[in-house]
Amino acid sequence: MAAPLAIDVDRSSPVPLYFQVARQIEAAIASGDLAAGARLENEIELADRLGLSRPTMRRAIQELVAKGMLVRKRGVGTQVVHGAAFQRTVDLTSLYDDLVRTHQSPSTRVVVHDVEAADDDVAAALGVPAGSDVVHIERVRNARQRPLAILRNWLPVQLADFSTEDLEQRGLYALLRGSGVHLRIASQRIGACAASVTEARLLELRKGAPLLTMQRTAWDDSGHVVELGRHVYAPESYSFDVTVVSR
């Protein structure tokens, strides 16, 4: 059976109709209302029911096909591919805040919370001498009670005055903001890797499974380095959404 969709379009809004429809379908997928494998109504029937033109509906569906969230199958129709996968815009936000905002029920398990000597790479990123004391944090972030990411962070000692319990209850950026740190800008690199034995165990995957990676260095509004983050994500339930602008 095709999944019925409750979609409301605002014709007085400056937001294009196709975009309104695409975002509401995307929200239904993100919330789990449309699970992986769910079939959408026939494109023509859906357009007629909403009082939209067929090209408008076709473009809305194509938006999500291009993102890999929907797939068209001959003789079957349009189906959800990733189910309740979490899609994150590449902004200066924390994963915890993004999960809360999209009602993904985040939880956190702290694996490491120690003071250690910075190696050469960490020291260079944080702008401190090699061997200096830094705070190292490693957490497993869950969404809907499933492991989503392993988050590894290094911070200057003076900025990391919070407990393991704090890290379990709130996101790192929320804790930093609460201590008066104003995050301003970050340098970020996205890539991929194969899961190590430890990563596979923490994310409940097989060893060597493909993972998305993100390395981020963030600065505050005074130009001081706030944190170095090296994170890995389970790709079947996570993606980055980037807007590209022509210059």
C-alpha positions in Angstrom: 0.0 0.0 0.0 1.2 3.5 -0.7 1.9 5.6 2.3 -0.7 8.5 2.8 0.9 11.9 3.3 -0.6 14.8 5.2 0.9 17.7 3.3 -0.1 21.4 3.7 1.0 23.9 1.1 0.9 27.7 1.7 0.3 29.4 -1.7 0.8 32.8 -0.1 4.3 31.9 1.0 7.3 33.1 -1.1 8.8 29.5 -0.7 8.3 27.6 -3.9 5.5 25.0 -3.7 7.8 22.1 -4.8 10.2 23.0 -2.0 7.4 23.0 0.6 6.3 19.6 -0.5 9.8 18.2 -0.6 10.6 19.4 2.9 7.4 17.9 4.3 8.1 14.6 2.8 11.7 14.8 4.1 10.4 15.6 7.6 8.1 12.6 7.5 11.1 10.4 6.6 13.3 12.0 9.3 10.6 11.5 11.9 10.1 7.8 11.0 6.5 8.4 9.8 7.8 7.2 6.4 10.0 4.1 7.0 12.5 2.6 4.7 10.7 0.7 2.0 7.5 2.7 2.3 5.8 3.5 -1.0 4.5 7.0 -1.8 1.2 7.7 -3.5 1.2 7.9 -7.2 2.8 11.1 -8.3 -0.2 12.2 -10.4 -2.7 11.2 -7.8 -0.7 13.1 -5.1 -0.5 16.2 -7.3 -4.3 16.1 -7.9 -5.1 15.6 -4.3 -3.0 18.6 -3.3 -4.2 20.8 -6.2 -0.7 21.1 -7.6 0.6 20.8 -11.1 2.2 17.6 -12.1 5.6 19.3 -12.9 5.6 20.8 -9.4 5.0 17.4 -7.8 7.6 15.8 -10.1 10.2 18.3 -9.1 9.5 17.8 -5.4 10.0 14.1 -5.7 13.1 14.6 -7.8 14.6 16.7 -5.1 14.5 13.8 -2.7 15.6 11.2 -5.4 18.7 13.4 -6.0 19.4 13.3 -2.2 19.2 9.6 -2.1 16.1 9.6 0.2 13.7 8.3 -2.5 14.0 5.9 -5.4 11.8 5.3 -8.4 11.2 1.7 -9.3 9.5 0.6 -12.5 6.3 -1.3 -11.8 6.6 -0.4 -8.1 6.5 3.4 -7.8 8.4 5.7 -5.5 9.9 4.3 -2.3 11.7 5.5 0.7 15.4 4.4 0.6 16.9 5.4 4.0 14.0 5.5 6.3 14.7 7.7 9.4 18.2 8.6 8.4 19.5 11.8 9.9 20.5 14.5 7.4 22.6 17.3 8.8 23.3 20.6 7.2 27.0 21.6 7.3 26.7 24.6 9.8 28.5 25.5 12.9 26.2 23.5 15.2 26.6 20.4 17.4 25.2 17.0 16.5 23.4 17.0 19.8 21.6 20.3 19.1 20.7 19.1 15.6 19.3 15.9 16.9 17.2 17.6 19.5 15.9 20.1 16.9 14.7 17.3 14.7 13.2 15.2 17.5 15.7 12.3 17.1 15.8 11.5 20.9 19.6 11.8 21.3 21.6 10.1 24.1 25.3 10.0 24.9 27.7 7.5 26.3 31.1 9.0 27.4 33.9 6.6 26.6 36.9 8.8 27.3 37.1 12.0 29.4 40.7 12.6 30.4 43.6 15.1 30.5 46.4 14.0 28.3 49.6 15.3 26.6 48.8 16.8 23.1 50.6 15.0 20.3 52.0 17.0 17.4 48.8 17.0 15.3 46.5 18.0 18.2 49.0 20.6 19.4 49.2 22.2 16.0 45.5 22.3 15.6 44.9 23.9 19.1 47.9 26.2 18.8 49.7 24.9 21.9 53.1 23.4 22.4 53.4 19.6 21.8 53.1 17.8 25.1 50.8 20.4 26.7 47.9 19.2 28.7 44.6 19.1 26.8 41.3 17.6 27.5 40.4 14.6 25.4 36.7 13.5 25.1 35.3 10.5 23.3 31.5 9.9 23.1 29.1 7.6 21.4 26.1 9.6 20.2 22.8 7.6 19.8 19.7 8.6 18.0 16.4 6.7 18.6 18.5 4.3 20.8 20.8 3.4 17.9 24.5 4.3 17.7 25.0 7.1 15.1 28.4 8.5 15.7 31.7 8.4 17.6 32.7 11.9 18.5 36.4 12.6 19.5 37.3 16.1 20.7 40.4 17.8 22.1 40.1 21.1 23.9 42.3 23.5 25.9 42.1 22.6 29.6 40.8 26.1 30.6 37.7 25.7 28.3 36.7 22.2 29.5 35.5 22.8 33.0 32.6 20.3 32.8 31.9 16.8 34.2 31.3 13.5 32.5 27.7 13.8 33.6 27.4 17.2 31.9 28.6 15.6 28.7 26.0 12.8 29.0 23.2 15.3 29.4 24.1 18.1 27.0 26.0 18.8 23.8 29.6 20.0 23.8 28.7 23.3 22.1 25.9 24.0 24.6 28.3 23.4 27.4 30.9 25.8 25.8 28.2 28.4 25.2 27.1 28.1 28.8 30.6 28.8 30.0 30.7 32.0 27.9 32.5 30.8 24.8 31.1 32.3 21.6 31.8 30.0 18.7 32.4 32.0 15.5 33.9 30.0 12.6 35.2 26.5 11.8 37.3 24.7 9.3 35.8 21.4 8.3 36.8 18.4 6.2 34.5 15.5 5.3 35.7 12.2 4.1 35.4 8.4 4.5 37.2 5.5 6.2 36.9 1.8 7.1 35.7 1.0 10.6 38.4 -0.2 13.0 37.7 -3.0 15.4 36.8 -0.5 18.2 34.7 1.7 15.9 32.8 -1.3 14.6 32.1 -2.5 18.1 30.9 0.9 19.3 28.7 1.5 16.2 27.4 -2.1 16.1 28.9 -2.6 12.6 31.3 -5.1 11.0 35.0 -4.4 11.0 35.9 -2.5 7.8 32.4 -1.2 7.2 32.5 2.2 5.5 32.1 5.3 7.7 31.7 9.0 7.0 34.3 11.1 8.7 34.4 14.8 9.7 37.4 16.7 11.1 36.6 20.2 12.5 38.7 23.0 14.1 36.5 25.7 15.6 37.5 29.2 16.8 35.7 31.7 19.1 34.9 35.3 18.2 38.3 36.4 19.6 40.2 34.2 17.2 41.2 31.5 19.8 41.0 27.8 18.9 38.1 26.3 20.9 38.3 22.6 19.9 39.5 20.0 17.5 36.9 17.3 16.5 37.5 14.1 14.7 34.2 12.2 14.3 32.9 9.1 12.4 29.4 8.4 11.4 27.4 5.3 10.3 26.6 6.2 6.7 23.4 4.3 6.3 21.7 6.5 8.9 23.6 9.8 8.4 24.4 12.3 5.7 25.6 15.9 5.2 23.5 18.4 3.3 25.5 21.2 1.6 24.3 24.2 -0.3 26.6 25.3 -3.0 26.5 28.9 -4.3 28.0 30.1 -7.6 30.4 33.1 -7.4 
